[in-house]
Amino acid sequence: MQFLNFAIGSSYTDLVWPEGGYADLHNNFDFTALYFEPANATLRLSWRKSAGDWAAREPWAELHLAFEGVSYLHLQPRTPKYLLSEDACLTHLCRTPPEMRVVDPREEFENIYLNERAQPDYDLLLYFQSE
Protein backbone atom coordinates (compact mmCIF):
# COMPACT_ATOMS: atom_id res chain seq x y z
CA MET A 1 0.00 0.00 0.00
CA GLN A 2 1.53 3.23 -1.13
CA PHE A 3 0.67 6.48 0.66
CA LEU A 4 0.19 9.28 -1.85
CA ASN A 5 -0.34 12.40 0.25
CA PHE A 6 0.64 11.55 3.82
CA ALA A 7 3.17 9.59 5.85
CA ILE A 8 3.16 7.98 9.27
CA GLY A 9 4.75 10.36 11.76
CA SER A 10 7.64 9.63 14.11
CA SER A 11 5.43 8.79 17.11
CA TYR A 12 3.57 6.12 15.06
CA THR A 13 0.26 7.56 16.20
CA ASP A 14 0.34 10.59 13.94
CA LEU A 15 0.19 11.54 10.28
CA VAL A 16 2.25 14.15 8.47
CA TRP A 17 1.82 15.62 5.00
CA PRO A 18 3.46 18.30 2.85
CA GLU A 19 3.59 21.94 3.90
CA GLY A 20 3.57 21.19 7.62
CA GLY A 21 0.37 19.18 7.86
CA TYR A 22 0.09 17.15 11.06
CA ALA A 23 -2.58 15.17 12.90
CA ASP A 24 -2.16 13.34 16.21
CA LEU A 25 -4.64 10.47 15.85
CA HIS A 26 -3.99 9.15 19.37
CA ASN A 27 -4.61 12.30 21.39
CA ASN A 28 -6.61 14.67 19.24
CA PHE A 29 -8.95 12.49 17.18
CA ASP A 30 -11.47 9.73 17.91
CA PHE A 31 -11.86 6.93 15.40
CA THR A 32 -15.44 6.87 14.14
CA ALA A 33 -15.80 4.57 11.15
CA LEU A 34 -14.41 2.00 8.79
CA TYR A 35 -16.10 1.65 5.40
CA PHE A 36 -15.01 -1.21 3.17
CA GLU A 37 -16.44 -1.79 -0.29
CA PRO A 38 -15.19 -5.18 -1.52
CA ALA A 39 -16.65 -4.74 -5.01
CA ASN A 40 -14.55 -1.59 -5.50
CA ALA A 41 -11.63 -2.70 -3.27
CA THR A 42 -11.84 0.61 -1.39
CA LEU A 43 -11.43 1.36 2.29
CA ARG A 44 -12.19 4.58 4.13
CA LEU A 45 -11.12 5.24 7.72
CA SER A 46 -12.63 8.22 9.56
CA TRP A 47 -11.78 10.21 12.68
CA ARG A 48 -13.51 13.11 14.42
CA LYS A 49 -11.72 15.78 16.43
CA SER A 50 -11.79 14.97 20.13
CA ALA A 51 -14.11 17.05 22.30
CA GLY A 52 -11.36 17.45 24.91
CA ASP A 53 -9.79 20.86 25.58
CA TRP A 54 -6.39 19.48 24.51
CA ALA A 55 -7.64 19.16 20.91
CA ALA A 56 -9.17 22.64 20.66
CA ARG A 57 -6.35 23.91 18.41
CA GLU A 58 -6.86 21.20 15.79
CA PRO A 59 -7.95 22.94 12.58
CA TRP A 60 -9.90 19.94 11.24
CA ALA A 61 -13.22 18.72 12.57
CA GLU A 62 -12.84 15.40 10.74
CA LEU A 63 -10.11 13.44 9.04
CA HIS A 64 -10.57 10.69 6.44
CA LEU A 65 -8.09 8.31 4.87
CA ALA A 66 -9.13 6.70 1.59
CA PHE A 67 -7.43 3.63 0.13
CA GLU A 68 -7.93 2.05 -3.28
CA GLY A 69 -6.90 -1.37 -4.52
CA VAL A 70 -7.28 -2.98 -1.11
CA SER A 71 -6.42 -6.65 -1.51
CA TYR A 72 -6.14 -7.68 2.13
CA LEU A 73 -8.25 -6.69 5.14
CA HIS A 74 -8.12 -8.42 8.49
CA LEU A 75 -9.94 -7.19 11.58
CA GLN A 76 -9.25 -8.47 15.04
CA PRO A 77 -12.16 -8.81 17.46
CA ARG A 78 -12.16 -6.26 20.25
CA THR A 79 -11.22 -7.33 23.75
CA PRO A 80 -14.45 -7.28 25.81
CA LYS A 81 -12.69 -6.28 29.05
CA TYR A 82 -12.11 -2.76 27.67
CA LEU A 83 -14.70 0.01 27.64
CA LEU A 84 -16.29 0.70 24.26
CA SER A 85 -14.79 4.19 24.35
CA GLU A 86 -11.34 2.62 24.00
CA ASP A 87 -12.28 1.52 20.47
CA ALA A 88 -11.94 5.15 19.36
CA CYS A 89 -8.37 5.63 20.60
CA LEU A 90 -5.56 4.72 18.21
CA THR A 91 -2.52 3.24 19.96
CA HIS A 92 -0.17 2.48 17.05
CA LEU A 93 -0.04 2.90 13.32
CA CYS A 94 2.58 0.88 11.46
CA ARG A 95 3.54 -0.96 8.26
CA THR A 96 4.45 -4.64 8.09
CA PRO A 97 5.71 -6.91 5.33
CA PRO A 98 3.04 -9.26 3.95
CA GLU A 99 5.11 -12.29 4.95
CA MET A 100 4.39 -11.37 8.58
CA ARG A 101 0.79 -12.45 8.09
CA VAL A 102 0.45 -15.63 10.08
CA VAL A 103 -1.67 -18.74 9.88
CA ASP A 104 -3.16 -18.14 13.33
CA PRO A 105 -5.01 -14.78 12.99
CA ARG A 106 -4.83 -14.16 16.74
CA GLU A 107 -1.06 -13.82 16.42
CA GLU A 108 -1.04 -11.41 13.49
CA PHE A 109 -1.48 -8.40 15.74
CA GLU A 110 1.04 -9.48 18.36
CA ASN A 111 3.94 -7.43 17.00
CA ILE A 112 4.35 -3.77 16.16
CA TYR A 113 6.79 -2.90 13.38
CA LEU A 114 8.13 0.62 13.42
CA ASN A 115 9.42 0.47 9.87
CA GLU A 116 10.47 3.76 8.33
CA ARG A 117 11.53 2.09 5.08
CA ALA A 118 8.28 0.26 4.39
CA GLN A 119 7.81 -0.92 0.83
CA PRO A 120 4.64 -0.22 -1.21
CA ASP A 121 3.46 -3.82 -0.76
CA TYR A 122 3.59 -3.65 3.06
CA ASP A 123 0.36 -3.90 5.05
CA LEU A 124 -0.97 -1.04 7.15
CA LEU A 125 -1.78 -2.03 10.74
CA LEU A 126 -3.82 0.04 13.17
CA TYR A 127 -3.90 -0.86 16.85
CA PHE A 128 -6.50 0.56 19.22
CA GLN A 129 -6.60 0.80 23.02
CA SER A 130 -9.23 -1.93 23.12
CA GLU A 131 -6.95 -4.58 21.59
C-alpha positions as CSV (number, residue, x, y, z in Angstrom):
1,M,0.0,0.0,0.0
2,Q,1.5,3.2,-1.1
3,F,0.7,6.5,0.7
4,L,0.2,9.3,-1.8
5,N,-0.3,12.4,0.2
6,F,0.6,11.6,3.8
7,A,3.2,9.6,5.8
8,I,3.2,8.0,9.3
9,G,4.7,10.4,11.8
10,S,7.6,9.6,14.1
11,S,5.4,8.8,17.1
12,Y,3.6,6.1,15.1
13,T,0.3,7.6,16.2
14,D,0.3,10.6,13.9
15,L,0.2,11.5,10.3
16,V,2.3,14.2,8.5
17,W,1.8,15.6,5.0
18,P,3.5,18.3,2.8
19,E,3.6,21.9,3.9
20,G,3.6,21.2,7.6
21,G,0.4,19.2,7.9
22,Y,0.1,17.2,11.1
23,A,-2.6,15.2,12.9
24,D,-2.2,13.3,16.2
25,L,-4.6,10.5,15.9
26,H,-4.0,9.2,19.4
27,N,-4.6,12.3,21.4
28,N,-6.6,14.7,19.2
29,F,-8.9,12.5,17.2
30,D,-11.5,9.7,17.9
31,F,-11.9,6.9,15.4
32,T,-15.4,6.9,14.1
33,A,-15.8,4.6,11.1
34,L,-14.4,2.0,8.8
35,Y,-16.1,1.6,5.4
36,F,-15.0,-1.2,3.2
37,E,-16.4,-1.8,-0.3
38,P,-15.2,-5.2,-1.5
39,A,-16.7,-4.7,-5.0
40,N,-14.5,-1.6,-5.5
41,A,-11.6,-2.7,-3.3
42,T,-11.8,0.6,-1.4
43,L,-11.4,1.4,2.3
44,R,-12.2,4.6,4.1
45,L,-11.1,5.2,7.7
46,S,-12.6,8.2,9.6
47,W,-11.8,10.2,12.7
48,R,-13.5,13.1,14.4
49,K,-11.7,15.8,16.4
50,S,-11.8,15.0,20.1
51,A,-14.1,17.1,22.3
52,G,-11.4,17.5,24.9
53,D,-9.8,20.9,25.6
54,W,-6.4,19.5,24.5
55,A,-7.6,19.2,20.9
56,A,-9.2,22.6,20.7
57,R,-6.3,23.9,18.4
58,E,-6.9,21.2,15.8
59,P,-8.0,22.9,12.6
60,W,-9.9,19.9,11.2
61,A,-13.2,18.7,12.6
62,E,-12.8,15.4,10.7
63,L,-10.1,13.4,9.0
64,H,-10.6,10.7,6.4
65,L,-8.1,8.3,4.9
66,A,-9.1,6.7,1.6
67,F,-7.4,3.6,0.1
68,E,-7.9,2.1,-3.3
69,G,-6.9,-1.4,-4.5
70,V,-7.3,-3.0,-1.1
71,S,-6.4,-6.6,-1.5
72,Y,-6.1,-7.7,2.1
73,L,-8.2,-6.7,5.1
74,H,-8.1,-8.4,8.5
75,L,-9.9,-7.2,11.6
76,Q,-9.2,-8.5,15.0
77,P,-12.2,-8.8,17.5
78,R,-12.2,-6.3,20.2
79,T,-11.2,-7.3,23.7
80,P,-14.4,-7.3,25.8
81,K,-12.7,-6.3,29.1
82,Y,-12.1,-2.8,27.7
83,L,-14.7,0.0,27.6
84,L,-16.3,0.7,24.3
85,S,-14.8,4.2,24.4
86,E,-11.3,2.6,24.0
87,D,-12.3,1.5,20.5
88,A,-11.9,5.1,19.4
89,C,-8.4,5.6,20.6
90,L,-5.6,4.7,18.2
91,T,-2.5,3.2,20.0
92,H,-0.2,2.5,17.1
93,L,0.0,2.9,13.3
94,C,2.6,0.9,11.5
95,R,3.5,-1.0,8.3
96,T,4.4,-4.6,8.1
97,P,5.7,-6.9,5.3
98,P,3.0,-9.3,3.9
99,E,5.1,-12.3,5.0
100,M,4.4,-11.4,8.6
101,R,0.8,-12.5,8.1
102,V,0.4,-15.6,10.1
103,V,-1.7,-18.7,9.9
104,D,-3.2,-18.1,13.3
105,P,-5.0,-14.8,13.0
106,R,-4.8,-14.2,16.7
107,E,-1.1,-13.8,16.4
108,E,-1.0,-11.4,13.5
109,F,-1.5,-8.4,15.7
110,E,1.0,-9.5,18.4
111,N,3.9,-7.4,17.0
112,I,4.4,-3.8,16.2
113,Y,6.8,-2.9,13.4
114,L,8.1,0.6,13.4
115,N,9.4,0.5,9.9
116,E,10.5,3.8,8.3
117,R,11.5,2.1,5.1
118,A,8.3,0.3,4.4
119,Q,7.8,-0.9,0.8
120,P,4.6,-0.2,-1.2
121,D,3.5,-3.8,-0.8
122,Y,3.6,-3.7,3.1
123,D,0.4,-3.9,5.0
124,L,-1.0,-1.0,7.2
125,L,-1.8,-2.0,10.7
126,L,-3.8,0.0,13.2
127,Y,-3.9,-0.9,16.8
128,F,-6.5,0.6,19.2
129,Q,-6.6,0.8,23.0
130,S,-9.2,-1.9,23.1
131,E,-7.0,-4.6,21.6
